[in-house]
Amino acid sequence: MNETPLPHPLIASIPLMVLVALLAVIISLFGSDSLSGGSQIALFMGMTVCIGIGMLRYRVPWKRFEQQMIKTIGDIAVTLLILLCVGMLAGSWMISGVVPTLIYYGVQIMSPQYFLASTCIICAVVSLLSGSSWTTIATIGVALLGIGQALGVSEAWTAGAIISGAYFGDKMSPLSDTTILASSATGTDLFTHIRYMMLTTLPTISITLVIFVIAGLSNSHDVEVQVAQYTEGLSDTFRISLWTLLVPLLTALLIARRVPSLIVLFLSSLFAGVMALLLQPHILCQIGGGESYSMPAALTRGLAITYYGATAIKTGNDALNDLVATGGMTGMLNTIWLILCAMCFGATMVASRMIESITRVILSLVRSRVSLVSSTVGTGLFLNVATGDQFISIVLTADVYRHAYRDQGYESRLLSRTCEDAATVTSVLVPWNTCGMTQSTVLGVPTMTYLPYCFFNLLSPFMTIFIAAIGWKIRKRS
């Protein structure tokens, strides 16, 4: 790789400028449908520009681009399988009655005024215990979104509360892959890393909860009619039963035993499928075309379609119809397609050393503790945009700044914390990042719609810079 000439920073920025310009045009033309193909084309064109410059100007061999793309896509193979399992789980949890039951009881228990803060706390606890923001959002997050809709809370606010809580728990959990990655990539002890993150993370989540409490107090108190419509529609359509809660209970047990996320999601989908056969056979028959097939065939078809395809259940309430509709594994294909394009774009930027060229410019601006931390934050954000993946962003940021922190005498835990405060939590705010694409697909809320309400994710980078500015608990090695 080092045999390849380092591109000039202005030339290295050309593919990014092309990408941003094309995305701006596509979003203006397609709006919320831009992820259905337009954004993929923009990423593909940006990749083409990068390869063209690399091969024609800097003589980067095609084999190097190819090898980097193969490596990058190989690194996210499990992520793609997780996405397919998330599609299975979303469909099966809905049709089996798990999510409808949670919504049915949740709307009667939760207060609209404290719903946002409660949602944030619930997702934080579940994510802290599971170590996975993705699993948290795909399970309890989907149910909470439905409860919020029934309580008359804006889906953008609810999604922001779900994501804020889920990413707090993911960031602070010793089971989280990003937490483990950030500590290992910087050579920091895992629990030292987590304890040090508390100095920036606890103030940030406290401010976030205060915002959600204040916002919740403005919610309307008169939601009884809407709640009644939802509960009546759910009970008339699904067999509401506490037995369905065995599925999330079994899922929680798997998480407690530290079973890998992919296996948890798959087994949870199977549990939900069994529950659907036992409690919701009428819905499965409807999905499977009961009038045209025998009962066993209709049930089998209905369960298969629930796992892989789109379902639409008539409840008598248009808003509720949209809520209980599912996309299955098919619904995740646009996201997977976008991830593949984003990963290929990021791979070409790495193979051509354009990423390295840009980050060196940022690194050259470092003059003090604040500028060091600020530039680390900026690099993490930039890499989330440029590479489309938080894992690549964490690893590259740690690699770029490891020597700078060491040379200036700072402990590795400062770098590991800054990587998490920047790269981990902001990945979900980038529409073409794996996290942004996944969560917008799972929740059915566009990234740019929920972005202004993800206060924890937005405040974290600023908090880490503020703590660096006042120098709280930041020491140099003796």
URSUL-V561510 format. One record per backbone hydrogen bond with DSSP energy under -1.0 kcal/mol. NH is the residue of the N-H (numbers start at 1). CO is the residue of the C=O. E is the energy in kcal/mol with one decimal. If there is no record, write none. Layout:
# URSUL-V561510
[[NH CO E] [NH CO E]]
This chain:
# URSUL-V561510
[[4 1 -1.6] [12 8 -2.8] [13 9 -1.3] [14 11 -1.3] [17 13 -2.5] [18 14 -2.7] [19 15 -2.4] [20 16 -2.8] [21 17 -2.4] [22 18 -2.5] [23 19 -2.7] [24 20 -2.2] [25 21 -1.9] [26 22 -2.8] [27 23 -2.9] [28 24 -1.8] [29 25 -1.7] [30 26 -3.3] [31 27 -1.9] [33 30 -2.0] [34 31 -1.7] [36 33 -1.8] [39 34 -3.1] [41 37 -1.9] [42 38 -1.9] [43 39 -2.4] [44 40 -2.4] [45 41 -2.6] [46 42 -2.4] [47 43 -2.4] [48 44 -2.1] [49 45 -2.3] [50 46 -2.2] [51 47 -2.6] [52 48 -2.6] [53 49 -2.6] [54 50 -2.6] [55 51 -2.9] [56 52 -2.5] [57 53 -2.3] [58 53 -1.1] [60 54 -2.7] [64 61 -1.0] [65 61 -1.1] [66 62 -2.7] [67 63 -2.7] [68 64 -2.1] [69 65 -2.4] [70 66 -2.4] [71 67 -2.4] [72 68 -2.7] [73 69 -2.7] [74 70 -2.3] [75 71 -2.0] [77 74 -1.2] [80 76 -2.1] [81 77 -1.8] [82 78 -2.5] [83 79 -2.0] [84 80 -1.8] [85 81 -2.3] [86 82 -2.5] [87 83 -2.0] [88 84 -2.0] [89 85 -2.9] [90 86 -2.8] [91 87 -2.0] [92 88 -2.6] [93 89 -2.9] [94 90 -1.3] [95 91 -2.5] [96 92 -2.2] [97 94 -1.0] [99 93 -2.0] [101 97 -2.1] [102 98 -2.2] [103 99 -2.7] [104 100 -2.8] [105 101 -2.2] [106 102 -2.3] [107 103 -2.5] [110 106 -2.9] [118 114 -2.3] [119 115 -2.9] [120 116 -2.2] [121 117 -2.2] [122 118 -2.9] [123 119 -2.4] [124 120 -1.9] [125 121 -2.5] [126 122 -2.5] [127 123 -2.4] [128 124 -2.2] [129 125 -2.1] [130 126 -2.3] [131 127 -2.9] [136 132 -1.7] [137 133 -2.6] [138 134 -2.3] [139 135 -1.2] [141 136 -2.4] [143 139 -1.4] [144 140 -2.4] [145 141 -2.0] [146 142 -1.7] [147 143 -2.2] [148 144 -2.6] [149 145 -2.0] [150 146 -2.1] [151 147 -1.9] [152 149 -1.0] [153 148 -3.0] [158 154 -2.4] [159 155 -2.6] [160 156 -2.0] [161 157 -2.1] [162 158 -2.6] [163 159 -2.7] [164 160 -2.3] [165 161 -2.2] [166 162 -2.6] [167 163 -2.5] [168 164 -1.5] [169 165 -2.3] [170 166 -2.3] [171 167 -2.0] [172 168 -1.8] [173 169 -1.1] [176 173 -1.2] [180 176 -2.2] [181 177 -2.4] [182 178 -2.7] [183 179 -1.9] [184 180 -2.5] [185 181 -2.9] [188 183 -3.3] [193 189 -2.6] [194 190 -2.1] [195 191 -2.3] [196 192 -2.1] [197 193 -1.7] [198 194 -1.0] [199 196 -1.0] [200 197 -1.2] [201 197 -3.1] [202 198 -1.7] [204 200 -1.3] [205 201 -2.7] [206 202 -2.0] [207 203 -2.2] [208 204 -2.2] [209 205 -2.4] [210 206 -2.0] [211 207 -2.2] [212 208 -2.2] [213 209 -2.4] [214 210 -2.5] [215 211 -2.6] [216 212 -2.3] [217 213 -1.8] [219 216 -1.8] [223 221 -1.5] [227 223 -2.8] [228 224 -2.5] [229 225 -2.0] [230 226 -2.0] [231 227 -2.9] [232 228 -2.4] [233 229 -2.2] [234 230 -2.7] [235 231 -2.4] [236 232 -2.0] [237 233 -1.1] [238 234 -3.2] [240 238 -1.2] [244 241 -1.3] [245 242 -1.4] [246 243 -1.9] [247 244 -1.6] [249 245 -1.7] [250 246 -2.9] [251 247 -2.2] [252 248 -2.4] [253 249 -2.0] [254 250 -2.0] [255 251 -2.2] [256 252 -2.6] [257 253 -1.5] [258 255 -1.9] [259 254 -2.2] [264 260 -2.4] [265 261 -2.8] [266 262 -1.9] [267 263 -2.8] [268 264 -2.5] [269 265 -1.8] [270 266 -1.9] [271 267 -2.7] [272 268 -2.3] [273 269 -2.1] [274 270 -2.1] [275 271 -2.1] [276 272 -2.3] [277 273 -1.9] [278 274 -1.8] [279 275 -2.9] [280 276 -1.8] [284 280 -2.0] [285 281 -2.5] [286 282 -1.6] [287 283 -2.5] [288 284 -2.6] [290 285 -2.0] [292 289 -1.6] [298 294 -3.0] [299 295 -2.4] [300 296 -2.3] [301 297 -2.8] [302 298 -2.7] [303 299 -2.4] [304 300 -2.3] [305 301 -2.7] [306 302 -2.1] [307 303 -1.8] [308 304 -2.4] [309 305 -3.1] [311 326 -2.1] [321 317 -2.7] [322 318 -1.8] [323 319 -1.5] [324 320 -2.3] [326 311 -1.5] [329 307 -1.6] [330 308 -2.3] [331 327 -1.7] [332 329 -1.4] [333 330 -1.6] [336 332 -2.4] [337 333 -2.8] [338 334 -2.3] [339 335 -2.6] [340 336 -2.4] [341 337 -1.9] [342 338 -2.6] [343 339 -2.9] [344 340 -2.1] [345 341 -2.2] [346 342 -2.5] [347 343 -2.4] [348 344 -2.1] [349 345 -1.8] [350 346 -1.8] [351 347 -2.9] [352 348 -2.0] [353 350 -1.3] [354 349 -1.2] [355 349 -1.8] [357 353 -2.0] [358 354 -2.0] [359 355 -2.5] [360 356 -1.9] [361 357 -1.2] [362 358 -1.7] [363 359 -2.6] [364 360 -1.9] [365 362 -1.3] [366 363 -1.6] [372 368 -2.3] [373 369 -2.4] [374 370 -3.0] [375 371 -2.4] [376 372 -1.8] [377 373 -2.4] [378 374 -2.7] [379 375 -2.3] [380 376 -2.4] [381 377 -2.4] [382 378 -2.6] [383 379 -2.8] [384 380 -1.8] [385 381 -1.7] [386 382 -3.0] [387 383 -2.8] [393 389 -1.9] [394 390 -2.5] [395 391 -2.4] [396 392 -2.8] [397 393 -2.3] [398 394 -2.4] [399 395 -2.3] [400 396 -2.7] [401 397 -2.0] [402 398 -1.2] [405 401 -2.4] [406 402 -1.8] [407 403 -3.1] [408 404 -1.7] [409 406 -1.2] [410 405 -2.5] [414 411 -1.3] [416 412 -2.4] [417 413 -2.2] [418 414 -1.9] [419 415 -2.4] [420 416 -1.7] [421 417 -2.7] [422 418 -1.4] [423 419 -2.1] [424 419 -1.1] [425 420 -1.5] [426 422 -1.2] [429 426 -1.7] [430 427 -1.3] [433 430 -1.6] [434 388 -2.1] [437 433 -2.9] [438 434 -2.0] [439 435 -2.6] [440 436 -1.8] [441 437 -1.8] [442 438 -2.8] [443 439 -2.4] [444 440 -1.2] [449 446 -1.2] [450 446 -1.8] [451 447 -2.0] [453 450 -1.9] [454 451 -1.6] [455 453 -1.7] [458 454 -2.3] [459 455 -2.7] [460 456 -1.7] [463 459 -2.6] [464 460 -2.2] [465 461 -1.5] [466 462 -2.4] [467 463 -2.7] [468 464 -1.6] [469 465 -2.1] [470 466 -1.9] [471 467 -1.2] [472 467 -1.2] [474 471 -1.4] [477 409 -3.4]]
